[in-house]
Amino acid sequence: MKLRLGAAACAAIVLVGVMGAPALPVMIGATAAYAWLLWRANVVRSGPEEER
């Protein structure tokens, strides 16, 4: 997870600092993307429910 968080932070820094993108939409997008990644990791890890 630390690698994903670091990659998101680096992407946000590049977008805002180098490319001049507005900071608020970039941070909102990075937060939403990270939450989606966490949710997907949880869904994949739990797998399909087995019927008994």
N, C-alpha and C positions, 0 to 999 in steps of 0.2 A: 504493500500500500504506500510505503514511503516513496517508492519510485514513481508511482502515478501522481502523487501529490506534488513531487518535485517537478515532474514533466508539465503539469498544469500550471505551476507557478512560473516556470521558465517560459512557457508559451505566452502567459499573460504579460510578463515583463517585456518580451520581444514585441508583442502586439502594441503595447502602450508606449514603451520607450523608443523603439526603433521605428516603428511604422506610424506612430502618432495617432493610434486609435483612441477613441474616448474610453476612459478608464471604467466608468460604471457599467456599461453594457458588457465589456470584456470580463469584469469580475462576476457579473450575474451569470454570464454564459459558462465561465469556468466552474462556478459553484454548481450550476445545474448539471453540467457534464460530469463532475466528480460524484454528485449524488446518484446520477444514473449509473455510473460505473460501479459504485458500491451496491446499488440495488441489483444490478445484473450479476455481480459476483455472488451475492447471497442467493439468488434464484438458481444459478448454475450449481452452486455448492450443495444446495438442499436436494436438487434433483426431483424427478417426478415422485409423487406419493404412491406408495405401494398399496394395492387393495388387499384387504384381508378377508 
